[in-house]
Amino acid sequence: MAESFGNSFTIVEVTADDLPADEPTKQLWIAFAKPSQALTLVLAAVPEGWTAEVVFQPLTQEQQRMFEELNLKPGDVYRLPK
């Protein structure tokens, strides 16, 4: 039986190792999944060799509304704008 992705958003910080010097080396991504799954989902979406870690911080009501407006489905990931 497949494991459920859950019903919460997880923020993941990604560190890029091959971007031009004028680009930020860190990115924030959102995953509609449990923290244990979010890391794997985001790493699958970024280039090989990049690293990621879950950011454990409570979401504000504004962030929660913004993420809900993205209409993400369980298991979806989205790179947050700069």
C-alpha positions as CSV (number, residue, x, y, z in Angstrom):
1,M,0.0,0.0,0.0
2,A,1.3,3.5,-0.9
3,E,2.2,5.9,1.8
4,S,0.1,9.1,2.0
5,F,1.8,12.4,1.3
6,G,-0.2,14.0,4.1
7,N,-2.0,17.3,3.9
8,S,0.5,19.9,4.9
9,F,3.2,22.1,3.2
10,T,6.9,21.7,3.9
11,I,9.5,24.3,3.1
12,V,12.8,23.0,1.7
13,E,16.0,25.0,1.3
14,V,18.1,23.9,-1.7
15,T,21.7,24.8,-2.2
16,A,22.9,24.9,-5.8
17,D,26.5,24.1,-6.6
18,D,26.7,25.2,-10.2
19,L,24.9,28.5,-10.7
20,P,26.6,31.7,-12.0
21,A,28.2,34.0,-9.5
22,D,25.4,36.6,-9.9
23,E,22.7,34.0,-9.0
24,P,21.8,33.1,-5.4
25,T,23.1,29.7,-4.4
26,K,20.1,29.0,-2.1
27,Q,16.5,28.5,-3.2
28,L,13.4,27.9,-1.2
29,W,10.9,25.2,-2.4
30,I,7.5,24.2,-1.1
31,A,6.3,20.6,-1.2
32,F,2.8,19.5,-0.5
33,A,4.0,16.5,1.5
34,K,5.3,15.3,4.9
35,P,8.8,16.5,5.7
36,S,10.2,13.0,5.3
37,Q,8.9,12.9,1.7
38,A,9.3,16.6,0.8
39,L,13.1,16.3,0.8
40,T,13.1,13.4,-1.7
41,L,10.5,15.1,-3.9
42,V,12.4,18.4,-4.1
43,L,15.8,16.6,-4.7
44,A,14.1,14.8,-7.6
45,A,13.1,18.2,-9.1
46,V,16.6,19.9,-9.0
47,P,19.8,19.0,-10.8
48,E,21.9,16.2,-9.5
49,G,24.5,17.2,-7.0
50,W,22.4,19.9,-5.3
51,T,21.7,19.5,-1.6
52,A,18.5,20.2,0.3
53,E,17.3,20.3,3.9
54,V,13.9,20.8,5.4
55,V,13.3,24.2,7.0
56,F,11.3,23.6,10.2
57,Q,9.4,26.8,10.8
58,P,5.7,27.4,11.2
59,L,3.9,28.9,8.3
60,T,2.1,32.2,8.7
61,Q,-1.5,32.4,7.7
62,E,-0.5,34.5,4.7
63,Q,2.0,31.8,3.5
64,Q,-0.6,29.1,4.1
65,R,-3.1,31.0,1.9
66,M,-0.5,31.7,-0.8
67,F,0.5,28.0,-1.0
68,E,-3.2,26.9,-1.1
69,E,-3.7,29.3,-4.0
70,L,-1.0,27.4,-6.0
71,N,-3.5,24.5,-6.1
72,L,-0.7,22.0,-5.5
73,K,-1.7,18.3,-5.3
74,P,-0.2,15.9,-2.8
75,G,3.4,15.2,-3.9
76,D,3.8,18.4,-5.9
77,V,6.7,20.7,-5.5
78,Y,7.1,24.4,-6.4
79,R,10.1,26.7,-6.4
80,L,9.3,29.9,-4.5
81,P,10.1,33.2,-6.3
82,K,13.2,35.2,-5.1
